[in-house]
């Protein structure tokens, strides 16, 4: 290789490096907000979770009476078996 070719290649490399440096300097010009001391805030999600409450289930008087009667029968059977 001739000396002039080597110098041309080095100049081309320097030009590409200067371009890359300019791009990096431009992108670093955008400053990132510094963090403040303390606990970071919660991140807001795009779609908040929809919370649905379970429907409260009420027991009718008739149902309560049937359960009470069944319990009485169970207790009577246990007492009878214990004797």
Rosetta silent file (secondary structure, phi, psi, omega in degrees, C-alpha in Angstrom):
SEQUENCE: XXXXXXXXXXXXXXXXXXXXXXXXXXXXXXXXXXXXXXXXXXXXXXXXXXXXXXXXXXXXXXXXXXXXXXXXXXXXXXXXXXX
SCORE:     score description
SCORE:     0.000 S_00000001
   1 L     0.000  144.305  179.018    0.000    0.000    0.000 S_00000001
   2 L   -83.166  156.753 -178.262    1.141    3.432   -0.736 S_00000001
   3 H   -60.973  -36.872 -179.409    1.566    5.963    1.997 S_00000001
   4 H   -66.447  -36.006  178.738   -1.171    8.162    0.530 S_00000001
   5 H   -66.551  -41.888  179.808   -3.676    5.270    0.633 S_00000001
   6 H   -63.341  -44.027  179.617   -2.917    4.584    4.312 S_00000001
   7 H   -63.915  -38.460  178.949   -3.339    8.271    5.152 S_00000001
   8 H   -64.992  -41.831  178.077   -6.662    8.345    3.226 S_00000001
   9 H   -64.254  -41.701  179.621   -7.913    5.295    5.146 S_00000001
  10 H   -64.864  -41.635  178.253   -6.891    6.847    8.475 S_00000001
  11 H   -62.676  -40.139  178.439   -8.646   10.096    7.540 S_00000001
  12 H   -64.065  -41.729  178.603  -11.803    8.175    6.619 S_00000001
  13 H   -63.966  -42.727  178.594  -11.675    6.328    9.936 S_00000001
  14 H   -61.362  -41.214  179.921  -11.207    9.613   11.819 S_00000001
  15 H   -63.220  -42.931  179.187  -14.208   11.090    9.978 S_00000001
  16 H   -67.480  -37.043  178.194  -16.443    8.143   10.948 S_00000001
  17 H   -66.359  -38.708  177.884  -15.239    8.324   14.564 S_00000001
  18 H   -64.665  -38.393  177.844  -15.986   12.067   14.680 S_00000001
  19 H   -63.299  -45.918  179.955  -19.473   11.355   13.326 S_00000001
  20 H   -62.473  -40.734  178.768  -20.059    8.690   15.954 S_00000001
  21 H   -63.612  -39.911  179.144  -18.786   11.037   18.671 S_00000001
  22 H   -64.470  -40.438  177.887  -21.149   13.777   17.511 S_00000001
  23 H   -64.143  -43.458  179.993  -24.097   11.371   17.614 S_00000001
  24 H   -66.699  -39.255  179.377  -23.194   10.199   21.096 S_00000001
  25 H   -65.433  -37.210  179.559  -22.719   13.752   22.338 S_00000001
  26 H   -68.092  -39.800 -178.521  -26.130   14.724   20.926 S_00000001
  27 H   -73.454  -28.352  178.299  -27.872   11.786   22.578 S_00000001
  28 H   -80.438  -10.897  177.625  -26.194   12.475   25.924 S_00000001
  29 H   -67.981  -27.110  175.910  -27.404   16.067   25.716 S_00000001
  30 L   -73.288  111.371 -175.581  -30.846   14.734   26.607 S_00000001
  31 L   -85.966  141.448  176.160  -30.590   14.745   30.370 S_00000001
  32 L   -90.732  135.296 -179.294  -32.228   12.114   32.461 S_00000001
  33 L   -61.993  131.533 -179.983  -34.087   13.443   35.474 S_00000001
  34 L   -74.273  145.588  179.903  -32.097   12.783   38.605 S_00000001
  35 L   -76.644  141.072  176.902  -33.741   10.655   41.209 S_00000001
  36 L   -87.219  157.170  178.499  -34.809   12.306   44.399 S_00000001
  37 L   -68.644  149.759  177.119  -34.002   10.696   47.733 S_00000001
  38 L   111.777 -177.057 -177.393  -36.594    8.399   49.230 S_00000001
  39 L   -73.577  134.649  179.311  -38.871    5.669   48.070 S_00000001
  40 L   -69.053  152.343 -179.986  -39.846    5.808   44.385 S_00000001
  41 L   -71.183  157.594  176.454  -43.467    6.448   43.497 S_00000001
  42 L   -68.652  143.792  179.484  -45.726    3.662   42.342 S_00000001
  43 L   -84.529  128.776  177.867  -45.881    3.291   38.589 S_00000001
  44 L   -77.546  128.861  177.961  -49.325    3.973   37.144 S_00000001
  45 L   -83.883  156.511 -179.291  -50.424    1.194   34.838 S_00000001
  46 L   -63.242  -46.503 -179.987  -52.134    1.916   31.550 S_00000001
  47 L  -118.300  109.970 -178.527  -55.269   -0.009   32.432 S_00000001
  48 L   -66.779  149.825 -179.519  -56.087   -0.085   36.155 S_00000001
  49 L   -67.327  133.183  178.124  -57.292   -3.341   37.605 S_00000001
  50 L   -92.206  117.897 -179.796  -61.047   -3.538   37.851 S_00000001
  51 L  -100.847  127.366  178.189  -61.989   -4.917   41.239 S_00000001
  52 L  -115.272  132.807  177.843  -65.391   -6.484   41.589 S_00000001
  53 L   -79.638  145.624  174.721  -66.788   -7.375   44.943 S_00000001
  54 L   -70.613  141.541  179.672  -68.269  -10.774   45.425 S_00000001
  55 L   -67.975  130.785 -179.786  -72.004  -10.651   45.758 S_00000001
  56 L   -71.076  130.080 -177.531  -73.011  -11.082   49.383 S_00000001
  57 L  -100.928  124.909 -179.911  -74.985  -14.247   49.815 S_00000001
  58 L  -104.940  141.769 -179.597  -77.857  -14.144   52.275 S_00000001
  59 L   -95.954  132.594 -179.889  -79.375  -17.203   53.844 S_00000001
  60 L   -74.950  163.209  179.635  -83.139  -17.370   53.955 S_00000001
  61 H   -63.128  -37.874  179.488  -84.978  -18.086   57.188 S_00000001
  62 H   -64.032  -43.055  179.232  -86.122  -21.419   55.759 S_00000001
  63 H   -64.072  -42.229  177.705  -82.537  -22.399   54.915 S_00000001
  64 H   -60.794  -41.955 -179.596  -81.336  -21.397   58.361 S_00000001
  65 H   -64.151  -40.878  179.429  -84.100  -23.514   59.963 S_00000001
  66 H   -64.551  -40.227  179.420  -83.140  -26.550   57.868 S_00000001
  67 H   -65.784  -42.044  179.825  -79.483  -26.221   58.847 S_00000001
  68 H   -63.270  -42.378  179.247  -80.404  -25.854   62.530 S_00000001
  69 H   -63.616  -42.136  178.591  -82.646  -28.937   62.383 S_00000001
  70 H   -63.493  -38.549  179.176  -79.911  -30.985   60.699 S_00000001
  71 H   -65.795  -41.918  177.992  -77.431  -29.888   63.384 S_00000001
  72 H   -60.651  -41.782  179.130  -79.839  -30.901   66.145 S_00000001
  73 H   -63.421  -41.152  179.138  -80.245  -34.348   64.549 S_00000001
  74 H   -62.875  -45.017 -179.411  -76.441  -34.729   64.310 S_00000001
  75 H   -64.299  -39.628  178.919  -75.980  -33.752   67.962 S_00000001
  76 H   -63.135  -40.685  179.331  -78.743  -36.130   69.029 S_00000001
  77 H   -65.792  -39.388  179.068  -77.097  -38.954   67.114 S_00000001
  78 H   -66.070  -41.046  178.762  -73.723  -38.199   68.701 S_00000001
  79 H   -64.391  -40.796  179.202  -75.251  -38.104   72.202 S_00000001
  80 H   -63.572  -40.498 -179.980  -77.054  -41.380   71.538 S_00000001
  81 H   -69.908  -30.159 -178.641  -73.837  -43.007   70.333 S_00000001
  82 H   -71.568  -28.405 -177.822  -71.942  -41.732   73.379 S_00000001
  83 L   -75.213    0.000    0.000  -74.364  -43.449   75.805 S_00000001
